[in-house]
């Protein structure tokens, strides 16, 4: 088995799959990182991604436009995060409870509308999905070309968002203010800056990114919608933010690590290794638990994460 896994073509296949699998998780994790930097824990990420995956599929199916499906998914993610923001920022409802409720809402609504749209919800029609876009010259580089430069546009966007998020957080005034909101919102409030507006913007941005991630699952890879198809990716994105210490580059590395395990287990199943597939499927999630245990004593979380700000 080891000799087969070490063949160059297999290694390229696993690493290319790693980049592809990382796309929706990285998009959601970067958005969640921005939201959590503002002090808001959006635990509704799983439901937001699921509803966005559904609306991307429905939008692309009825309009015939994949990009319109992506836009509809982003709007869906933005609206769900707006609901979440109103509940936790304006009404000061407990953030974890609100997030769990949003997950249940996303799961229930997606199944209800899927059954309303199609008589057989288990056999939904397939739609076209985005093709890969090889980058000229770069995709011809031996070994690295097929892995990094023969991917889909949303994948390129996801990886470009990493330096963009880093620049925003650590090189712009608004990024500094956002980090201050997560650490000491009162200091910002005393200066006359609007804390709630910044938290709203961060949470809605996180929803838009989760919408993009959800859209990738349907119009970017699966070409159809299946109930609960996010399969825990929203939860994994939250864990990755913690494992990545709320910083863009470590978040990217954590995403790659988890995605590699996922791609590897798919390859191992493909060559018929006699290991229970349930154990292989659980590999990324087992590692997620280990990552949480390791990061327990080296958190680095924003000081006011999950704590509502009351203006006095």
C-alpha positions as CSV (number, residue, x, y, z in Angstrom):
1,X,0.0,0.0,0.0
2,X,2.8,2.4,1.0
3,X,4.5,1.9,-2.4
4,X,1.3,2.6,-4.2
5,X,0.7,5.8,-2.2
6,X,4.2,7.0,-3.0
7,X,3.8,7.0,-6.7
8,X,4.2,10.5,-8.2
9,X,0.8,10.5,-9.9
10,X,-0.9,9.4,-6.7
11,X,0.9,12.1,-4.7
12,X,-0.1,14.8,-7.2
13,X,-3.6,13.5,-7.1
14,X,-3.8,13.6,-3.3
15,X,-2.2,17.1,-3.0
16,X,-4.5,18.5,-5.8
17,X,-7.5,17.1,-4.0
18,X,-6.2,18.6,-0.8
19,X,-6.3,22.1,-2.4
20,X,-9.7,21.5,-3.8
21,X,-11.1,20.1,-0.5
22,X,-9.6,23.1,1.4
23,X,-11.5,25.7,-0.7
24,X,-14.9,25.8,1.1
25,X,-13.4,25.3,4.6
26,X,-10.8,28.0,4.0
27,X,-13.4,30.5,2.8
28,X,-15.6,29.9,5.8
29,X,-12.7,29.9,8.2
30,X,-11.3,33.2,7.0
31,X,-14.8,34.8,7.3
32,X,-15.2,33.3,10.8
33,X,-11.8,34.6,11.8
34,X,-12.7,38.1,10.9
35,X,-16.0,37.8,12.8
36,X,-14.3,36.4,15.9
37,X,-11.7,39.1,15.8
38,X,-14.6,41.5,16.4
39,X,-15.6,39.5,19.5
40,X,-18.5,37.6,18.0
41,X,-18.6,33.8,18.0
42,X,-20.7,32.8,15.0
43,X,-21.5,29.2,15.9
44,X,-24.2,29.1,13.1
45,X,-21.6,28.6,10.4
46,X,-22.7,25.0,9.6
47,X,-26.3,26.1,9.0
48,X,-25.2,29.1,7.0
49,X,-23.0,27.0,4.7
50,X,-25.7,24.5,4.3
51,X,-28.4,27.1,3.3
52,X,-25.9,28.8,0.9
53,X,-25.1,25.4,-0.7
54,X,-28.8,24.9,-1.2
55,X,-29.6,28.3,-2.6
56,X,-26.5,28.2,-4.9
57,X,-27.9,24.9,-6.3
58,X,-31.4,26.2,-6.7
59,X,-30.3,29.5,-8.2
60,X,-28.0,27.8,-10.7
61,X,-30.7,25.2,-11.6
62,X,-33.5,27.7,-12.3
63,X,-31.4,30.4,-13.9
64,X,-28.9,28.3,-15.7
65,X,-26.1,30.6,-14.4
66,X,-23.5,29.2,-12.1
67,X,-22.3,32.7,-11.1
68,X,-25.8,33.8,-10.3
69,X,-26.0,30.8,-8.1
70,X,-22.8,32.0,-6.3
71,X,-24.3,35.5,-5.9
72,X,-27.5,34.1,-4.4
73,X,-25.5,31.9,-2.0
74,X,-23.5,34.9,-0.8
75,X,-26.7,36.9,-0.3
76,X,-28.1,33.9,1.7
77,X,-25.0,33.8,3.8
78,X,-25.2,37.5,4.4
79,X,-28.8,37.4,5.4
80,X,-28.4,34.5,7.8
81,X,-25.4,36.2,9.4
82,X,-27.4,39.5,9.6
83,X,-30.1,37.6,11.6
84,X,-27.4,36.2,13.8
85,X,-25.8,39.7,14.3
86,X,-29.1,41.3,15.2
87,X,-29.8,38.6,17.8
88,X,-26.4,38.7,19.5
89,X,-25.2,42.3,19.0
90,X,-28.5,44.3,19.2
91,X,-30.6,42.0,21.4
92,X,-27.6,40.5,23.3
93,X,-28.9,36.9,23.1
94,X,-26.4,34.3,24.1
95,X,-24.1,33.7,21.1
96,X,-23.7,29.9,21.3
97,X,-27.4,29.3,21.7
98,X,-28.2,31.6,18.8
99,X,-25.6,29.9,16.6
100,X,-27.1,26.4,17.4
101,X,-30.6,27.7,16.6
102,X,-29.3,29.1,13.2
103,X,-27.8,25.6,12.4
104,X,-31.2,24.0,13.1
105,X,-32.9,26.6,11.0
106,X,-30.5,26.0,8.0
107,X,-30.9,22.3,8.2
108,X,-34.7,22.4,8.5
109,X,-35.3,25.0,5.8
110,X,-33.0,23.4,3.3
111,X,-34.7,20.1,3.6
112,X,-38.2,21.6,3.5
113,X,-37.5,23.7,0.4
114,X,-35.7,20.9,-1.3
115,X,-38.8,18.6,-0.9
116,X,-41.0,21.5,-2.0
117,X,-38.9,22.0,-5.2
118,X,-38.4,18.3,-6.1
119,X,-40.7,15.4,-5.7
120,X,-37.8,13.0,-5.0
121,X,-35.4,14.9,-2.7
122,X,-33.0,12.0,-2.7
123,X,-32.5,12.1,-6.5
124,X,-32.2,15.8,-7.3
125,X,-31.1,16.6,-10.9
126,X,-27.5,17.4,-11.5
127,X,-26.4,20.8,-12.8
128,X,-23.2,21.9,-14.6
129,X,-20.3,22.9,-12.3
130,X,-17.3,25.1,-12.7
131,X,-14.4,23.8,-14.7
132,X,-10.8,24.2,-13.7
133,X,-9.0,27.2,-15.1
134,X,-5.3,26.3,-15.7
135,X,-3.1,29.3,-15.3
136,X,-1.0,29.9,-18.4
137,X,2.7,28.7,-18.0
138,X,2.2,28.1,-14.3
139,X,0.1,25.0,-14.8
140,X,2.9,23.5,-16.9
141,X,5.4,23.6,-14.0
142,X,6.2,19.9,-13.2
143,X,4.6,18.6,-10.1
144,X,3.5,21.9,-8.6
145,X,1.5,23.0,-11.7
146,X,-1.3,20.4,-11.5
147,X,-1.5,20.9,-7.8
148,X,-1.6,24.6,-7.4
149,X,-2.4,26.2,-10.8
150,X,-5.0,23.9,-12.4
151,X,-7.8,24.7,-10.0
152,X,-11.1,26.5,-10.1
153,X,-11.6,30.3,-9.8
154,X,-13.1,30.0,-6.4
155,X,-10.1,28.1,-5.2
156,X,-7.7,30.8,-6.4
157,X,-9.9,33.3,-4.7
158,X,-9.9,31.4,-1.4
159,X,-6.1,31.3,-1.3
160,X,-5.8,35.0,-2.4
161,X,-8.0,35.9,0.5
162,X,-5.3,34.8,2.9
163,X,-2.8,37.6,2.2
164,X,-5.8,40.0,1.8
165,X,-7.1,39.1,5.3
166,X,-3.6,39.5,6.7
167,X,-3.1,42.9,5.1
168,X,-6.6,44.0,6.3
169,X,-6.1,42.9,9.9
170,X,-2.5,44.0,10.4
171,X,-1.9,46.8,7.9
172,X,-5.0,48.9,7.8
173,X,-6.6,51.2,10.3
174,X,-10.0,49.5,10.0
175,X,-8.3,46.2,10.7
176,X,-6.7,47.6,13.8
177,X,-10.0,49.0,15.0
178,X,-11.6,45.6,14.4
179,X,-9.0,43.8,16.5
180,X,-9.5,46.5,19.2
181,X,-13.3,45.7,19.2
182,X,-12.4,42.1,20.0
183,X,-9.9,43.0,22.7
184,X,-11.2,46.2,24.3
185,X,-14.4,47.6,22.8
186,X,-14.8,50.2,25.5
187,X,-11.5,51.9,24.3
188,X,-13.0,52.2,20.8
189,X,-16.3,53.4,22.2
190,X,-14.6,56.2,24.3
191,X,-13.0,57.5,21.1
192,X,-16.5,57.9,19.6
193,X,-16.3,55.0,17.1
194,X,-19.3,52.7,16.6
195,X,-18.6,49.2,18.1
196,X,-21.8,47.6,17.0
197,X,-21.4,48.8,13.4
198,X,-17.9,47.2,13.2
199,X,-19.2,43.9,14.7
200,X,-22.2,43.9,12.3
201,X,-19.8,44.4,9.3
202,X,-17.4,41.6,10.5
203,X,-20.2,39.1,11.1
204,X,-21.9,39.9,7.7
205,X,-18.6,39.5,6.0
206,X,-18.2,36.2,7.7
207,X,-21.6,35.2,6.3
208,X,-20.7,36.2,2.8
209,X,-17.5,34.1,3.0
210,X,-19.5,31.1,4.4
211,X,-21.9,31.6,1.5
212,X,-19.0,31.4,-1.0
213,X,-17.8,28.2,0.8
214,X,-21.3,26.7,0.6
215,X,-21.7,27.6,-3.1
216,X,-18.4,25.8,-3.8
217,X,-19.9,22.6,-2.5
218,X,-22.7,22.5,-5.1
219,X,-21.7,24.6,-8.1
220,X,-18.0,24.1,-7.6
221,X,-17.8,20.3,-7.1
222,X,-20.8,18.1,-6.4
223,X,-23.1,19.6,-9.1
224,X,-26.2,18.7,-6.9
225,X,-27.5,19.3,-3.5
226,X,-27.8,16.5,-0.9
227,X,-29.3,17.1,2.6
228,X,-26.7,17.8,5.2
229,X,-24.0,17.9,2.5
230,X,-21.8,20.3,4.5
231,X,-21.0,17.2,6.6
232,X,-19.5,19.2,9.5
233,X,-17.4,21.6,7.4
234,X,-18.8,24.6,9.2
235,X,-17.8,23.1,12.6
236,X,-14.4,22.2,11.2
237,X,-13.9,25.8,10.1
238,X,-14.6,27.0,13.6
239,X,-12.0,24.5,15.0
240,X,-9.5,25.7,12.4
241,X,-9.9,29.3,13.5
242,X,-9.0,28.2,17.0
243,X,-6.1,25.9,15.8
244,X,-4.9,28.8,13.6
245,X,-4.8,31.2,16.6
246,X,-7.1,33.7,14.8
247,X,-4.3,34.5,12.3
248,X,-4.6,34.1,8.5
249,X,-1.5,32.1,7.7
250,X,-1.8,29.6,10.6
251,X,-5.5,29.3,9.6
252,X,-4.4,28.4,6.1
253,X,-1.9,25.8,7.4
254,X,-4.5,24.2,9.6
255,X,-7.0,24.1,6.7
256,X,-4.4,22.4,4.5
257,X,-3.6,19.8,7.3
258,X,-7.2,18.8,7.8
259,X,-7.9,18.8,4.1
260,X,-4.9,16.6,3.4
261,X,-6.2,14.0,5.8
262,X,-9.5,14.1,4.1
263,X,-7.9,13.7,0.6
264,X,-5.7,10.9,2.0
265,X,-8.5,8.9,3.4
266,X,-10.3,9.2,0.0
267,X,-7.2,7.9,-1.8
268,X,-6.8,5.1,0.8
269,X,-10.4,4.0,0.3
270,X,-9.9,4.2,-3.5
271,X,-7.1,1.7,-3.5
272,X,-9.1,-0.7,-1.3
273,X,-7.1,-0.8,1.9
274,X,-8.7,-3.0,4.5
275,X,-9.4,-0.3,7.1
276,X,-12.9,0.5,8.2
277,X,-14.0,3.5,6.1
278,X,-15.8,5.0,9.1
279,X,-12.4,5.3,10.8
280,X,-10.9,6.9,7.7
281,X,-13.8,9.4,7.5
282,X,-13.3,10.3,11.1
283,X,-9.6,11.1,10.7
284,X,-9.9,14.9,10.1
285,X,-12.3,15.2,13.0
286,X,-10.2,13.2,15.4
287,X,-7.3,15.5,14.5
288,X,-9.6,18.5,15.1
289,X,-10.2,17.3,18.7
290,X,-6.5,16.8,19.2
291,X,-5.8,20.3,17.8
292,X,-8.3,21.8,20.3
293,X,-6.7,19.9,23.1
294,X,-3.2,21.1,22.1
295,X,-4.4,24.7,21.7
296,X,-6.2,24.7,25.0
297,X,-3.2,26.3,26.9
298,X,-2.0,28.5,24.0
299,X,-5.3,30.0,23.0
300,X,-4.6,33.7,22.0
301,X,-8.3,34.3,21.5
302,X,-9.6,37.8,21.5
303,X,-10.2,38.8,25.1
304,X,-13.9,39.8,24.6
305,X,-14.8,36.8,22.3
306,X,-18.3,35.7,23.0
307,X,-19.0,38.5,25.5
308,X,-21.6,41.0,24.5
309,X,-20.6,44.7,24.8
310,X,-22.9,46.8,26.9
311,X,-22.5,50.6,26.5
312,X,-22.6,52.3,29.9
